[in-house]
Amino acid sequence: MNGSRREFLTASALAAGAALGFGGLPRLSWARREVGAGKRMLILGGTGFLGPHVVEEAKKAGWHVTTFTRGRTNADLFEDDPAVEGLIGNRDGDLKSLEGKTWDAVVDTSGYVPRIVRDSATLLKDSVGQYVFISSISAFADFDKVGIDESYPVGKMEDETVESMGENFQNYGPLKALCEQAAEAAIPGRVTNIRPGYIVGPRDSSGRFNYWPVRVKRGGEMIAPGDPSDPVQIIDVRDLAAWIVHCCDQKVVGVFNATGPDRKMSIAEMIEACKQGTGGDPKLVWIDADFLQEHGAGLPIWAPPRGPYTGFAQVDCRRAIAAGLRFRPASQTARDTLEWYNALPEDARQRRLAAMPPEKEAEILAAWKEAHPGG
């Protein structure tokens, strides 16, 4: 997300989509059919970012896990793990390896197109007890208000047969909303639609949150964006994974926003958490949003809370919290993210930072000081 305009457009793309109406508390809708056979979970995906953490949390909770992948990404990740079975196929036309098997729950971490989600859910409707679909807060139609809950309208597409993400990913959110609906239509009453915001932590290849602990640790003069009170929302991938497994254990179904933490967090607090987690102590230079945009500064996670981004980082996740979602301190997330990042091969690190390079930051800092002599 280099360049402020790109960052703003990406945030705008994430602001598309929304809600399947429902009410009441999480409900129990099914019981395991094979008592004593052990808990069996299928993950559609499982070797990318969220998937491996779901696998590890599921194993801790006593589940036997099956992954379904194309065998291209981290194909050997679980090959020596007796608690994990690997099936090879393709969600777009080759689901044969899923036929004739049963699972207590399926976690869909790789559904982006409603046709593909519909095909998977239809095939599995008599083979699984619960279908957990990982959607996104991008499913909401807009973020014009603060405190959007699960009942807020979803984004729509004029032509629902379109499967491309579109320019600037403007179709990403509406497609996720259609995926939610496809899963519910195929397996009514047994679907858990989870809408995370920014998922962060170890294994994150997007580089969005990674930028902050890495930059804080480097120290020196550092751009801090907007106003210190501007809100941000993040969820540690391990907390999300643990809650997904909790939903499978407790048969929690319905639609849930899953972004955090469990209180309002400001960009200043997030940066402070990065300082605590990494031991870095940069000199913060707060620069307003308009100046950053004018000078092409791209800073991930943060967006100024105004206009179409008014409620972007203030989504209501109380329903998920009531259903057991818990959050670790952001300082721990920052610490562990930096540790993971530093362990990467040197040539892989830059690919996992989504923000401006040091030279660009220095250029903007100089321009800010020139425009504001005397501090």
C-alpha positions in Angstrom: 0.0 0.0 0.0 2.7 2.5 -1.0 1.5 6.1 -1.5 -1.3 7.7 0.5 -3.7 7.6 -2.4 -3.2 3.9 -2.8 -3.7 3.4 1.0 -6.9 5.5 1.0 -8.2 3.6 -2.1 -7.4 0.3 -0.4 -9.2 1.4 2.7 -12.1 2.4 0.5 -12.1 -1.0 -1.2 -12.2 -2.6 2.2 -15.3 -0.5 2.9 -17.6 -2.4 0.6 -20.2 -4.9 1.7 -22.3 -6.0 4.7 -24.7 -8.0 6.7 -27.0 -11.0 6.7 -29.7 -10.0 9.1 -30.1 -12.0 12.3 -30.7 -11.4 16.0 -30.4 -12.9 19.4 -27.6 -14.8 21.0 -25.3 -17.4 19.5 -27.2 -20.7 19.1 -26.5 -24.4 19.1 -27.7 -26.0 15.9 -26.3 -29.4 15.6 -24.7 -32.3 17.6 -21.8 -34.5 16.5 -23.0 -37.6 14.8 -20.1 -40.0 15.8 -19.8 -39.9 19.5 -16.3 -41.0 20.6 -14.8 -40.8 17.1 -12.8 -37.7 17.9 -13.3 -34.2 16.6 -12.6 -33.8 12.9 -12.0 -30.4 11.2 -11.6 -29.7 7.5 -9.8 -26.5 6.5 -10.3 -25.2 3.0 -6.8 -23.7 2.7 -4.6 -24.1 5.8 -1.1 -23.3 4.7 -1.2 -19.5 4.2 -1.5 -17.0 7.0 -4.6 -17.7 9.0 -4.9 -21.4 8.2 -1.7 -22.6 9.9 -2.7 -20.8 13.1 -6.2 -22.5 13.0 -4.5 -25.8 12.5 -2.3 -25.3 15.6 -5.2 -24.1 17.8 -7.4 -27.0 16.6 -4.7 -29.5 17.5 -4.4 -27.9 21.0 -8.1 -28.4 21.4 -8.0 -32.1 20.4 -9.1 -31.9 16.8 -7.8 -34.0 14.0 -7.3 -31.7 11.1 -7.6 -32.1 7.3 -6.3 -29.4 5.0 -7.5 -29.1 1.4 -5.1 -27.2 -0.8 -3.6 -27.1 -4.3 -0.3 -28.2 -2.9 1.5 -25.1 -4.0 1.9 -22.8 -1.0 4.0 -24.2 1.9 3.1 -27.7 0.7 5.4 -29.4 3.2 4.2 -27.4 6.2 2.4 -30.3 8.0 3.7 -33.3 6.1 5.3 -34.9 9.2 2.4 -34.1 11.5 0.3 -37.2 12.3 -2.6 -35.0 13.5 -2.9 -33.3 10.1 -4.1 -35.0 6.9 -3.5 -33.2 3.6 -5.8 -33.5 0.6 -4.9 -32.1 -2.8 -7.4 -30.6 -5.2 -8.7 -27.3 -6.6 -11.8 -25.4 -5.3 -12.4 -24.3 -8.9 -13.5 -27.6 -10.4 -11.6 -30.4 -8.6 -13.3 -31.3 -5.3 -13.1 -35.1 -5.7 -10.8 -35.7 -2.8 -13.5 -34.3 -0.5 -16.1 -36.8 -1.6 -17.1 -39.7 0.7 -15.6 -38.2 3.9 -17.2 -36.6 6.9 -16.1 -33.8 9.3 -17.6 -32.2 12.3 -16.7 -28.7 11.1 -15.2 -27.0 8.0 -13.3 -23.7 8.2 -13.2 -21.9 4.8 -10.2 -19.6 4.8 -9.9 -19.3 1.0 -13.3 -18.4 -0.3 -13.5 -15.2 -2.4 -16.0 -16.0 -5.1 -19.6 -17.0 -4.4 -19.7 -19.7 -7.0 -16.7 -21.5 -5.5 -18.1 -21.2 -2.0 -21.4 -22.4 -3.2 -19.8 -25.5 -4.8 -17.8 -26.4 -1.7 -20.7 -25.8 0.7 -23.2 -27.8 -1.5 -20.8 -30.7 -1.7 -20.2 -30.7 2.0 -23.7 -30.0 3.3 -24.3 -33.6 4.3 -20.7 -34.3 5.3 -20.1 -31.6 7.9 -22.0 -30.3 10.9 -20.9 -26.7 10.8 -19.4 -24.4 8.1 -17.2 -21.5 9.3 -16.7 -18.9 6.5 -14.0 -16.3 7.0 -15.4 -13.2 5.5 -14.3 -9.6 6.1 -15.6 -6.3 7.4 -15.1 -5.3 3.8 -18.5 -6.8 3.3 -20.2 -3.7 4.7 -21.6 -1.2 2.2 -19.8 1.7 3.7 -18.3 3.1 6.9 -20.2 6.4 7.1 -21.1 5.8 10.7 -19.4 4.8 14.0 -20.3 1.5 15.7 -21.4 -0.6 12.7 -22.8 -3.9 13.8 -23.7 -7.1 12.0 -27.1 -5.9 10.9 -25.6 -3.0 8.8 -26.4 -3.3 5.0 -24.0 -5.3 2.7 -22.4 -4.0 -0.4 -24.0 -5.1 -3.7 -23.0 -5.7 -7.3 -25.1 -4.8 -10.3 -24.0 -8.1 -12.0 -23.6 -10.8 -9.4 -22.0 -13.1 -11.9 -18.8 -11.0 -12.0 -15.9 -12.8 -10.3 -13.1 -10.3 -10.8 -12.0 -8.1 -7.9 -12.1 -5.0 -10.1 -10.0 -2.0 -10.2 -8.7 -1.1 -6.7 -10.4 -4.3 -5.4 -13.8 -2.5 -5.2 -15.6 -5.9 -5.7 -13.8 -7.6 -2.9 -16.3 -6.7 -0.2 -19.5 -7.4 -2.2 -18.1 -10.7 -3.3 -17.4 -11.6 0.3 -21.0 -10.7 1.2 -22.2 -12.9 -1.7 -20.0 -15.7 -0.4 -21.6 -15.4 3.1 -25.0 -15.7 1.5 -24.0 -18.7 -0.7 -22.7 -20.6 2.4 -25.9 -19.9 4.3 -28.1 -20.9 1.4 -26.3 -24.2 1.0 -26.2 -25.1 4.8 -28.9 -23.1 6.4 -28.7 -22.6 10.2 -25.2 -24.2 10.4 -23.0 -21.4 9.1 -20.7 -19.1 11.1 -19.8 -16.1 9.1 -16.9 -14.3 10.6 -15.9 -10.8 9.5 -12.4 -9.8 10.6 -10.8 -6.4 10.1 -7.0 -6.2 9.8 -5.6 -9.6 10.8 -2.1 -9.1 12.0 0.8 -11.1 13.6 3.3 -13.7 12.7 3.2 -15.1 9.1 1.5 -11.9 7.8 2.7 -11.5 4.2 0.6 -8.4 3.6 3.2 -6.3 5.5 0.5 -3.9 6.8 1.0 -4.2 10.6 4.5 -5.5 10.2 5.7 -2.0 9.2 4.9 -0.6 12.7 7.1 -2.8 15.0 9.9 -2.8 12.4 9.8 1.0 12.1 9.5 1.6 15.8 12.4 -0.6 16.5 14.6 1.2 14.0 14.2 4.4 16.0 15.1 8.0 15.0 12.6 10.5 13.8 9.4 8.7 12.8 6.3 9.9 11.1 3.2 9.4 13.3 0.1 9.9 11.2 -2.9 12.2 11.7 -4.1 12.9 15.2 -2.9 10.8 18.2 -6.5 10.0 19.0 -7.4 8.5 15.6 -8.8 5.0 16.1 -7.3 1.8 14.7 -8.5 -1.8 14.9 -6.5 -4.9 14.6 -6.9 -8.6 15.6 -4.0 -10.9 16.3 -4.2 -13.9 14.0 -3.7 -16.3 16.9 -6.6 -14.8 18.8 -8.8 -15.1 15.7 -7.7 -18.7 15.2 -8.4 -19.6 18.8 -11.9 -18.1 18.6 -12.6 -19.9 15.3 -11.8 -23.2 17.1 -13.9 -22.1 20.1 -16.9 -21.5 17.7 -16.4 -25.0 16.4 -16.2 -26.5 19.8 -19.2 -24.7 21.1 -21.2 -24.8 17.8 -21.6 -21.1 17.7 -23.3 -20.0 14.5 -24.4 -16.7 13.0 -22.7 -13.5 11.7 -19.9 -11.9 13.8 -17.6 -8.9 13.4 -14.2 -10.0 14.6 -11.9 -7.0 14.9 -10.4 -5.6 18.0 -9.4 -4.9 20.6 -12.3 -5.0 23.1 -12.0 -1.2 23.6 -11.2 1.8 21.4 -7.5 1.9 20.6 -5.9 5.0 19.1 -3.0 5.1 16.7 -0.9 6.6 19.5 -1.7 3.6 21.8 -0.8 1.2 19.0 2.6 2.9 18.4 3.2 2.9 22.2 2.4 -0.9 22.2 5.0 -1.3 19.5 7.5 0.6 21.6 6.7 -1.6 24.6 6.9 -4.8 22.6 10.0 -4.1 20.7 12.0 -1.8 23.0 12.3 0.8 20.3 12.1 4.5 21.2 11.6 6.7 18.1 11.0 10.4 18.2 7.5 10.8 16.9 6.6 13.6 14.6 2.9 13.9 14.2 1.9 15.0 10.7 -1.7 15.7 9.7 -3.6 13.5 7.2 -3.9 16.2 4.5 -0.2 16.8 4.4 0.6 13.1 4.2 -1.8 12.6 1.4 -0.4 15.6 -0.5 3.1 14.2 -0.2 2.2 10.6 -1.1 2.8 9.0 2.2 1.4 5.5 2.6 1.0 4.3 6.1 -0.9 1.1 6.6 -3.6 0.2 9.2 -4.4 3.9 9.9 -6.9 6.0 8.0 -8.3 9.4 9.1 -11.7 9.0 10.7 -13.7 11.2 8.4 -15.9 11.0 5.3 -16.1 7.5 4.0 -13.6 6.3 6.7 -15.5 7.7 9.7 -16.4 4.3 11.1 -13.7 2.2 9.4 -11.8 1.6 12.5 -14.7 1.7 14.9 -16.7 -1.4 14.0 -18.8 -3.0 16.8 -17.4 -6.4 17.7 -19.3 -6.9 21.0 -21.3 -9.8 19.7 -18.1 -11.8 19.0 -16.8 -10.8 22.4 -20.0 -12.1 24.0 -19.4 -15.3 22.1 -15.9 -15.8 23.5 -13.5 -13.7 21.4 -10.5 -12.6 23.5 -7.5 -10.4 22.7 -3.9 -10.5 23.8 -2.1 -7.2 24.4 -1.0 -5.4 21.3 2.5 -5.2 22.7 2.7 -9.0 22.6 1.5 -8.9 19.0 4.2 -6.4 18.1 6.9 -8.3 19.9 6.1 -11.6 18.3 5.6 -10.1 14.9 9.1 -8.5 15.0 10.6 -11.7 16.2 9.0 -13.6 13.3 10.0 -10.9 10.8 13.6 -10.9 12.0 13.8 -14.6 11.5 12.9 -14.3 7.8 15.6 -14.5 5.1 16.9 -11.1 4.4 15.6 -11.0 0.9 12.1 -11.9 2.1 11.8 -9.1 4.7 11.2 -6.1 2.4 8.4 -8.0 0.6 6.6 -8.1 4.0 6.6 -4.4 4.7 3.7 -2.4 3.2 4.7 1.2 3.6 7.1 3.9 2.5 10.9 3.4 2.5 13.1 5.3 4.8 14.2 7.7 2.0 10.5 8.7 1.4 9.9 9.2 5.1 13.0 11.4 5.4 11.8 13.5 2.4 8.3 14.0 4.0 9.8 14.9 7.4 12.0 17.5 5.8 9.1 19.0 3.9 7.0 19.1 7.1 9.7 20.9 9.0 10.2 23.4 6.2 6.4 24.1 6.2 6.4 24.4 10.0 9.5 26.2 11.1 10.0 26.2 14.8 8.2 22.9 15.4 
